[in-house]
Amino acid sequence: MGSKLKSLHRYKPGVGKGWLYFLAGLVWLGVGIMLIGFALRWLRLVFMPTSMLLTLIGIALATGIYFFGFSKLAKKNIRRIYAIVGEQICLFAFQEWKSYPLVLFMIALGIYLRLYSPISKPLLAILYIGIGGGLSSSSLHYFKQLLESQFSYHSNQKHEEIS
């Protein structure tokens, strides 16, 4: 049994922590932009004053989601990644394993809302701008950590070369 596990372990897609920060930021930014894109297409269905009002409400929601939700989650993920021991970490560890079922639920809920929701698309745009804006803004924490970790790594290398 142990040899089978060792055999499977070699197929684990191992990467450095910098790649985990980059991948997490990229996924959060990509999903955020996608959600905002849906919202903007739906807002074209209504007249300008209404679409502007719905957009402003969505931006206010995004601000709240960023400050009280996703930014805290991103920082928690960054601390978790930072604490992982080892040089080669599983590529999928950019997100906690217990978060993957929640991600699947959110994808299913998003599909349901887009296809079957009794809520009009322009009103649904508020939620999509809120979640998309919160995700996009929070992705910047990952990119900041990536830059800081790369800068720290290179300055440590220079220090070692000088010593």
Secondary structure, 3 states (H helix, E strand, C coil): CHHHHHHHHCCCCEECHHHHHHHHHHHHHHHHHHHHHHHHHHHCCCCHHHHHHHHHHHHHHHHHHHHHHHHHHHHHHHHHHHHCCCCCEEHHHHCCHHHHHHHHHHHHHHHHHHHHCCCCHHHHHHHHHHHHHHHHHHHHHHHHHHHHHHHHHHHHHHHHHHC
